[in-house]
């Protein structure tokens, strides 16, 4: 089972809706996605989350103790008038 904000950014249901809204029903990527078991989809979502978290970003995590890299806040402060 996925745990949002721990090992995935989205639920399985949200991922299914994203796939449905992002691809034509005839698109091969959509056909592959809908053909996967829920367990396989969860593996892909976890692996995608790991890949996203391994990238370098500016700013910092929004909350102390936050497991995932997002949401983030911009730490840069240029001051008034700059």
KOLLUM-857596 format. One line per field, with one value per residue (C-alpha): x, y, z; residue number from 1; residue in three letters. Coordinates in pm, 1 decimal, padded with zeros to 6 digits, always signed. Layout:
<atoms>
x [X/...]
y [Y/...]
z [Z/...]
num [NUM/...]
residu [ALA/...]
</atoms>
This chain:
<atoms>
x [+00000.0/+00124.4/+00167.0/+00125.2/+00395.5/+00607.5/+00677.0/+00461.3/+00339.1/-00001.1/-00245.1/-00304.3/-00645.7/-00491.0/-00232.1/-00508.2/-00693.3/-00372.1/-00310.1/-00668.0/-00649.0/-00301.6/-00319.5/-00552.3/-00725.3/-00533.8/-00193.3/+00040.0/+00154.3/-00207.8/-00272.5/+00034.4/-00067.7/-00424.8/-00294.0/-00075.8/-00182.4/-00228.1/+00083.9/+00291.0/+00153.6/+00255.7/+00609.2/+00630.6/+00495.6/+00748.1/+01034.5/+00924.3/+00915.7/+01267.6/+01386.1/+01225.0/+01376.4/+01724.7/+01728.6/+01879.6/+01647.2/+01675.3/+01509.0/+01423.1/+01152.3/+00847.2/+00821.0/+01082.0/+01094.7/+00927.1/+01022.5/+00975.7/+01140.9/+00807.7/+00642.7/+00932.2/+00982.9/+01227.5/+01495.5/+01630.2/+01555.6/+01676.5/+01554.7/+01341.6/+01435.4/+01667.3]
y [+00000.0/+00346.2/+00610.3/+00958.4/+01200.6/+00905.2/+00685.1/+00847.3/+01191.3/+01059.2/+00782.5/+00501.8/+00651.0/+00992.3/+00830.8/+00652.4/+00983.4/+01156.6/+00884.9/+00904.8/+01282.7/+01292.5/+01030.5/+00938.9/+00605.4/+00480.5/+00588.0/+00295.1/+00441.3/+00455.2/+00098.9/-00020.8/+00166.4/+00033.0/-00317.1/-00318.3/-00466.9/-00226.4/-00375.5/-00302.5/+00052.4/+00104.9/-00014.0/+00237.6/+00519.7/+00441.9/+00424.4/+00753.7/+00916.6/+00792.5/+00932.5/+01272.0/+01282.1/+01206.0/+01522.3/+01846.3/+02136.7/+02493.8/+02608.0/+02372.2/+02135.2/+02317.7/+02140.8/+02015.8/+01635.3/+01615.5/+01289.5/+01389.5/+01677.7/+01848.9/+02073.7/+02320.8/+02684.7/+02930.5/+03025.2/+03312.4/+03656.7/+03951.2/+04221.1/+04525.3/+04728.0/+04472.9]
z [+00000.0/-00088.4/+00178.9/+00033.4/+00148.8/+00261.5/-00042.4/-00311.2/-00411.1/-00521.1/-00441.6/-00687.4/-00763.4/-00835.1/-01063.5/-01254.7/-01298.9/-01411.2/-01668.6/-01792.5/-01822.9/-01980.2/-02253.6/-02535.0/-02484.4/-02790.0/-02655.9/-02588.8/-02255.5/-02138.2/-02253.5/-02065.2/-01748.8/-01741.0/-01809.9/-01498.0/-01167.5/-00876.8/-00718.1/-01030.6/-01047.9/-00684.3/-00762.3/-01049.3/-00831.7/-00555.9/-00807.4/-00963.2/-00621.0/-00548.6/-00883.6/-00811.8/-00463.3/-00598.7/-00811.2/-00678.1/-00605.4/-00487.2/-00169.9/+00111.3/+00218.2/+00346.0/+00681.6/+00925.6/+00918.4/+00579.3/+00406.3/+00041.0/-00144.8/-00217.7/-00124.5/-00112.8/-00023.3/-00172.6/+00079.1/-00124.5/+00009.2/-00186.2/+00049.3/-00020.3/-00324.1/-00482.3]
num [1/2/3/4/5/6/7/8/9/10/11/12/13/14/15/16/17/18/19/20/21/22/23/24/25/26/27/28/29/30/31/32/33/34/35/36/37/38/39/40/41/42/43/44/45/46/47/48/49/50/51/52/53/54/55/56/57/58/59/60/61/62/63/64/65/66/67/68/69/70/71/72/73/74/75/76/77/78/79/80/81/82]
residu [UNK/UNK/UNK/UNK/UNK/UNK/UNK/UNK/UNK/UNK/UNK/UNK/UNK/UNK/UNK/UNK/UNK/UNK/UNK/UNK/UNK/UNK/UNK/UNK/UNK/UNK/UNK/UNK/UNK/UNK/UNK/UNK/UNK/UNK/UNK/UNK/UNK/UNK/UNK/UNK/UNK/UNK/UNK/UNK/UNK/UNK/UNK/UNK/UNK/UNK/UNK/UNK/UNK/UNK/UNK/UNK/UNK/UNK/UNK/UNK/UNK/UNK/UNK/UNK/UNK/UNK/UNK/UNK/UNK/UNK/UNK/UNK/UNK/UNK/UNK/UNK/UNK/UNK/UNK/UNK/UNK/UNK]
</atoms>
